[in-house]
Amino acid sequence: MDKLDELVGVMPSTTMYDSYCYQFPTDSGLTFYNHHHHHDPFIPRKRLRETESNSNVLLPLSQKPKIVSSQTHQQPSFFDQKQQQQQQQHQLLFLLHNQQEQYEIDSFIAQHAEKVRADIEEQRVRQTTKLLSVIQDEVERRLKEKDGEIERVLKMNWVLQERVKNLCSENQIWRELAQTNEATAISLRTNLEQVLAAQVNENHRDGGGDDDDAASSCGSNCVEAHGDDAEAVVGKICKSCGVRESIVFLLPCRHLCLCTICGSSVMNCPLCHSRINARVHVNLS
């Protein structure tokens, strides 16, 4: 646009062109025609058309020397130079302003991008820290649970070990008691066999009687006329109910005078009336 304005300013106006044409008539001998003036009534119409066509042809040719002449005779004035300098300065300032705005926009975008990146990085670090904290809390909770389970298992193991020790001790005690009871049972069986044998011999010798049933082998105040170890006759009935067979051997009086039912309910011997401490069922079959 500035170059176009310069060309427009350099090009002569129509009035200047007309004056130039009047000052410098053509050398071809053709009549010059000025389209801004009235037609000469004495010029023929055919000649008039030729003149107009020649003027139209000569018009671009005349502009060239006019432009050259304007460069020679019409130098740009100080005002035009000043205006051109101002236009150039305005263009330069406009470019600088655009560059400054572009730089500011780029700087703002870069700052905003950096801020967004920093915010995203901070958020990522915060989320990572939070996630690690949650994971650490969960791990600590599970470790505490495992420690509690281990402690409970150790305590249970200790209890079981103590229980095993107690069971072993009880087993040893019961074993020793069983051995003792076994020895006692053997001794009682031996004594019972001896007493039964003595009772059979006594019955064969004396012929039997009810008075012999009161004899005891415990060394009490019983009369020794009928024998020291007199017992109830084998095959006699129970001295408590008088119905069933006597198969319960009483201790410590050593009397065989009760049946199974009476032996579990009677607390004193029906013969010597001593307290019963133990009962032994005798299989006489």
Buried (B, 14 or more C-beta within 10 A) or exposed (E): EEEEEBEEBBEBEEEEBBEBBEEEEEEEEBBBBEEEEEEEEEEEEEEBEBBEEBBEEBEEEBBEEBBEEBEEEEEBEEEEEEBBEEBEEEEEEEEEEEEEEEEEEEEEEEEEEEEEEEEEEEEEEEEEEEEEEEEEEEEEEEEEEEEEEEEEEEEEEEEEEEEEEEEEEEEEEEEEEEEEEEEEEEEBEEBBEEBBEBBEEBBEEBEEEEEBBBBBBBEEEBEEEBBEBBBBBBEBBBBBBEEBBBBBBBBBBBBBBBBBBBBEEBEEBBBBEBEBEEBBEBEEE
